[in-house]
């Protein structure tokens, strides 16, 4: 799956598509309103992208101190965009990866 629009269409399903990477599964669960499932996945992914999602989730939770730590681990700054804009940006970036 490479297109953002295709990813959005999967959100009507009960479960994420099997071919999604754990990173994209975390974003899928977050968009479905399951912060806990998304966080469980993100905290197990020990990469910069995993840290980025982890940071976003803590920002969403309102824990800016923890979010700052994870943004630093991801090599990123905390954005000034809305959470929805950040969700879309992260998801689009992950969809571009092979």
Beta strands, then each sheet from edge to edge (+ up, - down):
end
